[in-house]
Amino acid sequence: SGQVRGLCGTFNGDQRDEFTTPAGDVEPGGAAFANAFRAAGACPALGPGIPDPCDGFPGSRERAEAACAVLMGPAFQ
């Protein structure tokens, strides 16, 4: 707790700073936050609405939910 930052947030109990960019700015929304971590030229910038990544890959939602269940378990409480 309090020792991480980046795309996974800060994990310090303060949700107001979860979208802290590498430059130290706090973005108000997910798209601007994600774009701050984007490698220039590697992929297009996200627009204001973030697409659901599971929509293009059948079965991925179930696999993602199973994998993320570990994060919701006792090890991270």
N, C-alpha and C positions, 0 to 999 in steps of 0.2 A: 504494500500500500504506500502510495506517495512516491514511488521510485520509478514509475513508468510514464511515458508520454508517447504520442503519435496516434496512428489510426485506431488504436484500441483505447484511447482516452488517457486520462491522468490517474484514475483509480485513487482519488484522494478524498472522496466523499462530497466534493463540490461539483455539481453537475453544470455549473455555469462556465467552467473552463475545459469541458470535455473536447471542444473543437479548437484546441490550441494548435496552431500551425508550427512548422519548423522554425519560422521567423519569430515565434512568440506571440503572434496576433491571435485573438480569439474570434473565430468566424461565427456568424449567427446561424448559418445553415449548412447542411451536409454537402451540397454541391461545391461551394466555395472552399470548404475544408478539404474535401477530397482532391480538388484541383491543386491545392497547395502542395500535395505530395506527388503529383503527377510528374513523371519524367518528360521534359520538353521533347515534343516530337514523337514520343512513344505511342500515344493514343490521343484521340480527340478529347477536348475538355468537356466536362459534364455541363449540361444546361441546368436551369433552375429546378427541374424535376428529375430526381434520380430514378432510372428505370429499375424495375425488379429484375435482378440477375437470374432468377429462377425461371422467368418466362421463356427464355430461349433454349432451355435444356430440360427436357422431360425427365422427371425423377430426381432432379437435383434438389428440390425443396426438401424431400424426405431425407436425403443423405445429409444435407446441411443441418436440418433440425436434429438428426441423430448425433452428428459431430458436435454441434453446439450444446447439446445436453450436458456434456462434460463441464462446460463453463458455468452451467446453472447448478451443478452438483455441489456436494459438501467441500470439495477441495478449494472452491473459490468463494465460500460464504464467509 
